[in-house]
C-alpha cells in the first residue's frame, strides 16, 4: 500500500533517486563508449583502457540503477510488519 507522503518529500526523493539512476546510466552505457572512442582515436592504449575498466566496470552502473529502484520502492511503499 502506498503511504501518504507530502509533495516536497516526494519530489526530494525523486531527485535523490534520479541522481543514482543518472550515475548508473553513465557508468553502464556512456563511459564504456567514451573509452572505446579514445582507443579508436589513439588517446588510450589497450592496457590503459583495461586499467580504466578495472576502476569502474559497467556492471557497477547496473548495480547503481537497481539500488535506486530498491531505494525508491522503500521510500514510496509503506511496509509495516
C-alpha positions as CSV (number, residue, x, y, z in Angstrom):
1,X,0.0,0.0,0.0
2,X,1.3,3.4,-0.9
3,X,2.0,5.7,2.0
4,X,0.8,9.2,2.2
5,X,3.8,11.5,1.8
6,X,4.0,15.2,1.2
7,X,4.7,16.7,-2.2
8,X,8.1,18.1,-1.1
9,X,9.2,14.7,0.2
10,X,8.1,13.0,-3.0
11,X,10.0,15.5,-5.2
12,X,13.1,15.3,-3.0
13,X,13.1,11.5,-3.1
14,X,12.7,11.5,-6.9
15,X,15.6,13.9,-7.3
16,X,17.7,11.8,-5.0
17,X,17.0,8.6,-6.9
18,X,17.4,10.3,-10.2
19,X,21.0,11.1,-9.3
20,X,21.6,7.4,-8.7
21,X,19.9,6.4,-12.0
22,X,21.9,9.0,-14.0
23,X,25.2,7.9,-12.4
24,X,24.4,4.3,-13.1
25,X,23.4,5.0,-16.7
26,X,26.7,7.0,-17.3
27,X,28.8,4.2,-15.9
28,X,26.9,1.4,-17.7
29,X,26.4,2.9,-21.1
30,X,28.3,6.2,-21.8
31,X,31.6,5.6,-20.1
32,X,32.5,2.4,-22.0
33,X,31.6,4.2,-25.3
34,X,33.9,7.1,-24.3
35,X,36.8,4.7,-23.6
36,X,36.3,2.8,-26.9
37,X,36.3,6.1,-28.7
38,X,39.5,7.1,-27.0
39,X,41.1,3.8,-28.1
40,X,39.9,4.4,-31.7
41,X,41.4,7.9,-31.8
42,X,44.7,6.8,-30.2
43,X,44.3,8.7,-26.9
44,X,44.4,5.4,-25.0
45,X,46.2,2.1,-25.4
46,X,44.5,-1.2,-24.8
47,X,46.4,-1.5,-21.5
48,X,45.3,1.9,-20.3
49,X,41.7,1.1,-21.2
50,X,41.9,-2.2,-19.3
51,X,43.2,-0.3,-16.3
52,X,40.3,2.2,-16.6
53,X,37.8,-0.6,-16.8
54,X,39.2,-2.1,-13.6
55,X,38.2,1.1,-11.8
56,X,34.5,1.0,-12.7
57,X,33.2,-2.0,-14.6
58,X,29.9,-1.5,-16.5
59,X,28.0,-3.8,-14.1
60,X,28.6,-1.2,-11.4
61,X,26.3,1.1,-13.3
62,X,23.6,-1.6,-13.4
63,X,24.0,-2.0,-9.6
64,X,23.5,1.7,-9.1
65,X,20.3,1.7,-11.1
66,X,19.0,-1.4,-9.2
67,X,19.9,0.3,-6.0
68,X,17.9,3.4,-7.0
69,X,14.9,1.3,-7.8
70,X,15.1,-0.5,-4.4
71,X,15.5,2.7,-2.6
72,X,12.6,4.3,-4.5
73,X,10.4,1.3,-3.5
74,X,11.5,1.7,0.1
75,X,10.5,5.4,0.1
76,X,7.2,5.0,-1.6
77,X,5.9,1.8,-0.2
78,X,4.7,1.7,3.4
79,X,6.0,-1.6,4.8
80,X,4.5,-2.3,8.2
81,X,5.1,-5.6,10.0
